[in-house]
Amino acid sequence: MADEKNKAEYTCTRVTPSMVITGDVSSSDNLLVEGPVYGNIDTSSNVTVKNLVLGNLNADSASLDGAKVKGDIKLSGTVAINDKSIVVGSVKSNALKLDGKVRGNINVNESALLSESALLVGDITAQYVTAQTGSRILGKITTIGLNQNTDIDKEFDLAEFNTTGGDF
């Protein structure tokens, strides 16, 4: 018999497809949302959404698989939004993989990958952004380097070009 102390503990709260939640959901467990939620979702763990959420989503990490979310998403970890998912609201996370559609601004601490099926209507700010051929963006892209103290004027010092006396 296996030692009980070595067993990994994994708990998950499931909203089944036949359940309808009207009101906020709060949990410290992983969440699997297969039924619609008309309220905010808040967990300190991971969440997988496969249905409708009309409310904000706060979690460690999230996977949207055929989900429709109308509300803001705020994560401390990563978010993956598959090609059948739609988000109307802002997204804030540590990393992002977008295959689906987002209408709202995205703010990512590290890297953002927009695949060939991605559609973003909004601005994206990230340390690194990769937009694959075919991805569609209606908005501006801002990348933030590791050094926030970059002297822009020094980077574009054009004094050596002014040797002819004319303006550059």
Backbone bond lengths (Angstrom), bond angles and torsions (degrees), N, CA, C in turn:
res aa  C-N    CA-C-N  psi(-1)  N-CA   C-N-CA  omega(-1)  CA-C   N-CA-C  phi
1 M - - - 1.450 - - 1.534 109.09 -
2 A 1.312 116.77 137.53 1.462 121.90 -177.21 1.518 110.47 -70.64
3 D 1.295 114.85 147.95 1.451 121.78 178.37 1.529 108.93 -67.04
4 E 1.316 118.33 123.01 1.467 122.72 -177.32 1.528 112.28 -62.19
5 K 1.339 117.80 -27.84 1.462 121.25 -179.22 1.520 112.42 -68.94
6 N 1.333 117.83 -23.39 1.458 121.60 -176.82 1.525 113.15 -92.45
7 K 1.327 118.27 -1.29 1.455 120.91 179.79 1.529 109.90 -74.84
8 A 1.301 115.70 132.34 1.461 119.67 176.75 1.525 108.15 -76.42
9 E 1.315 115.73 135.02 1.454 119.69 178.99 1.523 108.51 -96.11
10 Y 1.319 115.92 125.92 1.454 121.45 179.37 1.517 107.58 -134.30
11 T 1.295 116.28 118.77 1.452 119.89 177.44 1.511 108.83 -120.28
12 C 1.322 114.23 146.77 1.460 120.10 -178.85 1.521 108.38 -146.75
13 T 1.321 115.24 131.86 1.448 121.20 173.65 1.518 107.12 -96.57
14 R 1.331 115.89 132.85 1.463 120.04 -175.24 1.522 109.98 -119.61
15 V 1.317 114.75 128.49 1.453 121.79 169.07 1.524 104.81 -98.04
16 T 1.320 116.57 105.63 1.457 121.29 -173.78 1.528 110.78 -70.84
17 P 1.339 117.28 161.65 1.464 120.34 -179.41 1.526 113.94 -58.89
18 S 1.327 117.81 -27.22 1.465 120.24 -178.61 1.531 112.81 -86.80
19 M 1.340 117.64 -5.45 1.467 121.17 178.70 1.520 110.53 -89.60
20 V 1.329 116.03 144.35 1.459 122.74 171.61 1.516 106.35 -123.67
21 I 1.340 116.86 120.62 1.455 121.82 179.38 1.521 108.57 -101.45
22 T 1.340 115.40 121.42 1.457 121.30 174.01 1.518 106.69 -114.68
23 G 1.310 115.78 104.88 1.461 121.72 -174.64 1.514 109.40 130.96
24 D 1.295 116.34 173.56 1.458 121.60 -176.26 1.524 111.71 -77.48
25 V 1.335 115.44 149.02 1.455 122.99 176.77 1.523 107.18 -115.47
26 S 1.323 116.26 126.37 1.452 121.59 178.87 1.518 108.11 -130.69
27 S 1.340 116.39 132.79 1.458 120.14 -176.23 1.519 109.79 -156.82
28 S 1.322 115.47 156.47 1.457 120.25 170.97 1.531 110.04 -104.89
29 D 1.331 116.30 -3.05 1.466 122.10 178.28 1.520 110.57 -90.62
30 N 1.320 115.46 165.91 1.456 120.67 168.13 1.524 107.54 -62.98
31 L 1.330 116.24 147.73 1.461 121.01 -179.11 1.521 110.50 -121.60
32 L 1.320 116.23 137.98 1.458 123.53 170.52 1.512 106.11 -119.49
33 V 1.320 116.30 111.80 1.460 122.07 -175.26 1.529 108.61 -106.14
34 E 1.328 115.38 102.10 1.459 121.32 178.70 1.523 112.11 -106.14
35 G 1.322 117.55 -13.50 1.454 122.62 176.72 1.514 109.80 -110.34
36 P 1.337 117.71 164.08 1.462 120.45 -177.87 1.530 112.35 -69.44
37 V 1.345 115.82 144.23 1.464 122.97 176.90 1.526 107.62 -124.41
38 Y 1.335 115.32 121.24 1.463 122.17 176.91 1.524 107.47 -105.69
39 G 1.321 115.07 74.03 1.455 122.21 -177.67 1.517 109.09 168.54
40 N 1.307 115.77 179.94 1.458 121.60 -179.00 1.525 110.47 -81.05
41 I 1.332 115.70 149.64 1.463 122.30 174.29 1.516 107.59 -116.40
42 D 1.337 115.63 128.47 1.462 121.05 -178.47 1.523 108.41 -137.46
43 T 1.345 116.12 118.37 1.457 121.07 176.45 1.519 109.54 -144.63
44 S 1.312 115.85 148.92 1.460 119.95 176.54 1.522 110.77 -87.65
45 S 1.320 116.60 2.17 1.466 122.05 179.99 1.523 110.02 -113.03
46 N 1.320 116.22 -153.18 1.465 122.70 -177.32 1.524 110.31 -96.73
47 V 1.327 114.98 152.99 1.457 119.83 178.81 1.522 109.14 -134.41
48 T 1.326 115.44 139.03 1.459 122.62 171.42 1.516 107.01 -117.69
49 V 1.335 116.12 125.42 1.456 120.88 -178.32 1.519 108.63 -115.10
50 K 1.347 115.04 127.58 1.460 121.53 -179.88 1.520 111.88 -124.45
51 N 1.330 117.20 16.72 1.450 120.91 -176.97 1.519 109.09 -149.47
52 L 1.316 116.57 -157.13 1.451 123.76 -176.06 1.524 111.11 -87.25
53 V 1.341 116.07 135.26 1.459 122.16 170.54 1.521 107.18 -130.03
54 L 1.335 115.45 118.60 1.457 120.87 173.66 1.522 106.77 -107.67
55 G 1.307 115.37 84.75 1.454 122.32 -177.52 1.514 109.40 164.76
56 N 1.308 116.04 175.58 1.457 121.60 -179.60 1.519 110.62 -80.28
57 L 1.336 115.00 152.76 1.457 121.91 -178.90 1.521 108.23 -123.54
58 N 1.338 116.67 117.36 1.468 123.14 177.08 1.515 107.71 -122.26
59 A 1.338 116.34 125.48 1.465 120.33 -177.49 1.520 109.45 -161.23
60 D 1.330 115.10 178.37 1.456 120.05 172.05 1.524 108.43 -71.64
61 S 1.325 116.59 -63.34 1.464 122.44 177.96 1.520 108.88 -134.89
62 A 1.333 116.19 160.74 1.459 119.67 -178.50 1.516 110.89 -143.16
63 S 1.319 114.00 147.70 1.457 122.52 172.95 1.520 106.64 -127.45
64 L 1.330 116.34 121.47 1.455 121.27 178.00 1.518 107.64 -105.42
65 D 1.309 115.82 117.90 1.460 123.14 -173.77 1.524 108.65 -125.81
66 G 1.327 116.52 90.24 1.457 120.28 -176.32 1.513 111.83 75.88
67 A 1.325 116.76 23.16 1.465 122.59 -175.77 1.521 111.30 -89.50
68 K 1.328 113.40 155.18 1.457 121.75 170.56 1.524 105.33 -127.49
69 V 1.340 115.83 115.84 1.463 121.62 -176.89 1.519 108.49 -121.07
70 K 1.337 115.35 123.94 1.462 120.49 171.99 1.517 106.39 -114.92
71 G 1.317 115.32 96.72 1.455 123.09 -176.71 1.514 108.56 159.73
72 D 1.290 116.44 172.31 1.460 121.78 -178.64 1.525 110.90 -84.83
73 I 1.339 115.53 144.59 1.460 122.25 178.30 1.521 107.78 -113.82
74 K 1.338 116.14 124.40 1.464 121.00 179.98 1.522 107.87 -130.79
75 L 1.342 115.92 116.92 1.461 121.58 -175.59 1.523 110.33 -129.85
76 S 1.321 116.18 148.95 1.453 120.02 173.87 1.528 110.70 -88.55
77 G 1.318 117.33 -16.89 1.464 122.42 -179.49 1.517 111.70 -112.76
78 T 1.319 115.67 -132.50 1.463 121.52 -173.79 1.522 111.97 -105.65
79 V 1.319 114.36 160.35 1.461 121.03 174.21 1.519 108.32 -133.61
80 A 1.329 115.13 136.16 1.467 122.31 173.89 1.524 106.88 -121.63
81 I 1.325 115.81 122.99 1.465 122.10 -178.51 1.517 106.84 -116.85
82 N 1.347 116.51 108.87 1.463 118.65 -173.58 1.529 111.66 -77.07
83 D 1.325 115.21 173.27 1.465 121.56 -171.34 1.528 114.14 -67.69
84 K 1.307 119.07 -11.32 1.460 121.89 178.31 1.528 111.65 -103.01
85 S 1.324 117.36 8.72 1.463 121.83 -176.74 1.521 111.83 -105.80
86 I 1.337 114.62 148.84 1.461 122.65 179.34 1.523 108.42 -132.43
87 V 1.343 116.20 132.67 1.454 122.27 176.02 1.523 108.12 -123.13
88 V 1.332 115.94 128.07 1.458 121.56 172.02 1.523 105.66 -116.28
89 G 1.319 115.16 98.62 1.459 122.34 -176.36 1.517 109.04 153.72
90 S 1.307 116.38 173.64 1.464 120.02 -179.17 1.524 110.14 -81.10
91 V 1.346 115.00 154.87 1.466 121.99 178.59 1.518 107.46 -127.13
92 K 1.340 115.29 127.40 1.471 120.90 176.03 1.522 107.13 -130.31
93 S 1.344 115.53 124.35 1.467 119.57 -178.50 1.524 109.68 -156.31
94 N 1.323 115.13 176.94 1.449 120.69 176.99 1.530 110.72 -81.38
95 A 1.336 116.69 -37.84 1.472 122.55 177.88 1.526 108.22 -146.92
96 L 1.338 115.94 156.31 1.461 121.29 -175.14 1.511 110.82 -142.27
97 K 1.333 115.96 139.09 1.457 122.56 166.60 1.510 106.15 -126.37
98 L 1.331 115.64 114.75 1.454 121.64 -176.51 1.521 110.22 -111.82
99 D 1.325 114.83 114.72 1.463 121.83 171.70 1.528 110.02 -108.84
100 G 1.322 117.25 -19.48 1.462 123.17 -175.32 1.509 112.39 -98.76
101 K 1.363 114.78 -143.71 1.462 121.60 -174.07 1.521 110.25 -123.00
102 V 1.342 115.13 136.45 1.459 121.78 175.27 1.515 108.14 -131.72
103 R 1.343 114.73 129.62 1.469 120.63 171.92 1.523 106.29 -115.78
104 G 1.332 114.63 95.51 1.460 121.93 -176.29 1.516 108.70 157.28
105 N 1.287 116.83 171.39 1.459 121.07 -178.90 1.524 111.06 -83.10
106 I 1.336 115.26 145.98 1.456 122.38 179.57 1.519 108.32 -118.02
107 N 1.342 116.60 132.74 1.456 122.68 177.59 1.525 107.05 -129.28
108 V 1.340 116.02 115.30 1.457 122.05 -175.40 1.526 108.69 -123.39
109 N 1.337 116.70 131.60 1.460 120.51 -179.25 1.521 112.59 -68.66
110 E 1.329 116.85 -37.38 1.463 120.55 -176.28 1.527 110.08 -115.57
111 S 1.329 117.41 -110.94 1.464 119.66 -171.93 1.520 112.92 -104.17
112 A 1.326 114.73 145.92 1.457 123.10 175.96 1.522 107.96 -125.20
113 L 1.328 115.63 129.67 1.457 121.69 177.10 1.516 108.64 -117.96
114 L 1.329 115.79 120.52 1.459 121.86 175.52 1.517 107.13 -108.01
115 S 1.318 116.23 114.85 1.461 121.03 -175.74 1.523 110.40 -78.25
116 E 1.326 115.13 178.60 1.467 121.18 -177.90 1.522 112.59 -63.83
117 S 1.331 119.11 -19.88 1.468 121.59 179.63 1.527 112.90 -98.00
118 A 1.330 118.28 0.60 1.471 122.05 -174.98 1.523 111.69 -73.94
119 L 1.340 114.54 143.40 1.462 122.25 171.96 1.512 107.40 -132.09
120 L 1.336 116.67 119.69 1.455 122.61 176.64 1.516 108.98 -121.06
121 V 1.339 116.15 121.82 1.455 122.22 172.05 1.522 105.47 -112.11
122 G 1.315 115.16 92.05 1.459 122.21 -175.59 1.518 108.90 155.57
123 D 1.289 116.26 176.33 1.462 122.32 -179.28 1.522 110.17 -89.62
124 I 1.326 115.63 152.00 1.463 120.79 176.03 1.518 108.95 -128.35
125 T 1.325 115.64 133.10 1.453 123.19 175.90 1.519 107.33 -125.14
126 A 1.319 116.45 126.20 1.465 121.33 -179.60 1.519 108.70 -157.11
127 Q 1.320 115.05 164.35 1.458 118.54 175.14 1.525 109.05 -67.31
128 Y 1.333 116.15 -45.01 1.462 121.80 177.79 1.522 108.64 -133.97
129 V 1.330 116.99 136.98 1.462 121.71 176.93 1.517 108.21 -125.83
130 T 1.330 115.91 127.55 1.457 121.61 172.42 1.526 107.31 -116.50
131 A 1.318 115.65 119.00 1.462 121.52 178.14 1.527 107.08 -114.13
132 Q 1.319 115.96 108.68 1.456 120.23 -178.51 1.526 110.41 -71.83
133 T 1.330 115.87 155.79 1.451 121.72 177.97 1.520 109.16 -56.09
134 G 1.313 115.80 127.53 1.457 121.60 -178.98 1.516 112.94 105.96
135 S 1.336 117.57 -21.55 1.465 119.37 177.52 1.533 108.11 -67.14
136 R 1.324 114.92 148.12 1.471 120.22 -177.16 1.520 109.33 -121.65
137 I 1.340 115.47 129.70 1.460 121.56 -178.43 1.519 108.34 -132.98
138 L 1.327 115.27 124.13 1.452 120.93 171.74 1.518 105.96 -115.18
139 G 1.315 115.52 91.73 1.455 121.96 -174.93 1.510 108.53 161.30
140 K 1.290 116.36 -174.02 1.462 119.08 -178.99 1.525 109.79 -107.10
141 I 1.335 114.29 152.61 1.458 122.72 177.73 1.524 107.65 -111.25
142 T 1.322 116.42 128.78 1.453 121.91 175.93 1.515 107.97 -125.31
143 T 1.335 115.36 123.22 1.456 119.30 175.79 1.515 108.42 -105.22
144 I 1.317 114.19 141.17 1.454 121.11 -177.69 1.517 107.51 -115.25
145 G 1.337 117.24 117.61 1.461 120.84 178.78 1.516 111.60 -74.39
146 L 1.299 115.80 173.50 1.458 120.97 179.88 1.521 112.09 -64.34
147 N 1.335 116.77 -33.12 1.448 121.03 -176.20 1.529 109.73 -99.92
148 Q 1.310 116.31 106.21 1.464 120.63 179.44 1.525 112.35 -77.50
149 N 1.346 117.61 -7.18 1.457 121.60 -177.40 1.525 112.23 -98.64
150 T 1.302 117.92 24.45 1.457 121.37 -179.84 1.527 109.55 -64.00
151 D 1.325 115.98 129.67 1.459 122.03 177.67 1.528 107.74 -87.34
152 I 1.321 115.52 100.16 1.468 121.08 -176.33 1.527 111.16 -61.18
153 D 1.329 117.84 -42.08 1.471 120.31 179.89 1.522 110.89 -61.05
154 K 1.321 117.36 -39.69 1.460 121.05 178.81 1.527 110.59 -67.96
155 E 1.318 116.87 -38.85 1.464 121.01 178.40 1.533 111.80 -60.62
156 F 1.342 115.86 -32.56 1.462 120.37 -178.65 1.524 111.70 -111.23
157 D 1.306 117.49 37.73 1.452 121.71 177.83 1.527 108.07 -70.22
158 L 1.320 116.26 111.21 1.457 121.84 -175.52 1.533 112.31 -107.08
159 A 1.302 117.31 18.20 1.480 121.03 -177.00 1.516 111.37 -56.54
160 E 1.320 117.75 -38.55 1.461 119.20 -178.04 1.529 112.41 -68.15
161 F 1.328 117.71 -18.74 1.460 120.40 178.79 1.526 111.70 -83.26
162 N 1.309 117.32 -14.99 1.454 121.04 -177.33 1.525 112.58 -90.65
163 T 1.310 119.51 28.37 1.461 122.03 -179.37 1.508 112.35 -72.99
164 T 1.321 118.81 -16.91 1.466 121.47 179.34 1.516 111.66 -90.20
165 G 1.321 117.00 -6.51 1.455 119.71 178.44 1.513 113.15 89.86
166 G 1.306 118.90 -9.56 1.467 121.19 179.28 1.511 111.82 -88.46
167 D 1.293 114.01 164.14 1.469 119.54 177.54 1.523 109.41 -80.10
168 F 1.316 115.09 146.88 1.474 120.62 178.70 1.501 110.27 -98.65
